Amino acid sequence: MVNTTEHEQILLKGLAQNDKNSIESIYRENYTSIQSFVLNNNGSVDDARDIFQEAMIVLYEKSGLATFSLNCQIKTYLYSICRRLWLKRLQQLGRFSTQLEILEEIVPVEEEIVDHEKKNEDFILMEHAMGKIGEPCKSLLDAYYLQKKNMQEIAGEFGYTNADNAKTQKYKCLVRLKKLFFAQYKNT
């Protein structure tokens, strides 16, 4: 398995060479969080697309420079660019009256980046824990939390006699997942 830094270096190299797969991977891995940020801050889906596209152009231009060295994750870099661009856009549209500089003194971007990186590290740990949990727990938790299936559907799909048995199994899987997650968490 390629580690995150190697994976991101490969993506940046691909981006600099205008590789379609690298560009699609960067979009897939990062767009959702940017869209959520814009939607939660008086924006629309179209606004999020525009802002993300602008940030991708900045990253593309930077990735082509020999002097460019990314010292954080791509997700963090794009998030900080998008945040700054969106706040400027809000200010220009008059939906945001405070000057951008004053806002950055109140909510420094650096603190938000650190929080964002911490959450990202936690997600990576959870992803590793999910990889170690095994079946049927992995599929059951995926069905409930990601596919949003109800307990009755899960009972039928996984062969449990009723929804209560499926719920009990989900609980046991969650306990197991928490143990795996926190064991890793203590080691970091």
Secondary structure, DSSP 8 states (H G I E B T S, - for coil): ---HHHHHHHHHHHHHTT-HHHHHHHHHHHHHHHHHHHHTTT--HHHHHHHHHHHHHHHHHHHT-TT----S-HHHHHHHHHHHHHHHHHHHHTS--S-HHHHHHHS-HHHHHHHHHHHHHHHHHHHHHHHHH-TTHHHHHIIIIIS---HHHHHHHHT-SSHHHHHHHHHHHHHHHHHHHHHHHHH-
